[in-house]
Structure formats: structure tokens, C-alpha cells
Amino acid sequence: MEYIYAALLLHKSGKEINEENLKNVVSAAGINVDESKVKAVVASLKNVDIDKELEKPIALSSSQEQTKEEKKEEPKPKEEKKEAAAEGLAALFG
């Protein structure tokens, strides 16, 4: 992940994303440079318009979407519990 962050930092500062610059940023952060990761990141970003990619909305994975749906359903059981408790108290004083 640190190599992607370094590439984004280079992009933001207007510097070319090449092996030398990426190594310099990663090593400046105190991280041991892995040559294969540097080469892989530079190669994978070679023909990518980073600004265009950053504008795209991020697609949620199915597990994240499922989690969002579950969160929406959570308040309903809590309301039912309150109603059931209120009915139980009404029966006591009834």
C-alpha cells in the first residue's frame, strides 16, 4: 500500500512516477525498498490517467453492500423490543 501512496504523492506534487522517484519517496518514509514492488507499481501505472481514475466512484464489494443493508435493518428490531416491553408493563398495571 505504501507504494501506491508514494505514487499518489508523486502525482499530487506533479512529479513523474518512475522507479527512481518512487524509491526515493518510499525510502524517505523509512521503509525498505522492494525493487519488485517498485517495478510493478510503475509498470501498472504506466498508461493510467490517475486524475480520471480518482474521479470515478468507488464500487462497494458485495460484502460491503450486504453490511450496509444489515445496518439499515438494525433499528427495526430495537423498536419492536421497546414496544414489547411497553406492552408487558401495561399488562402489569392493566
PyMOL commands that set and color helices and strands:
alter all, ss='L'
color gray80, all
select helices_A, chain A and resi 2-12+19-28+35-44+50-55+62-73+75-93
alter helices_A, ss='H'
color red, helices_A
deselect
rebuild
show_as cartoon
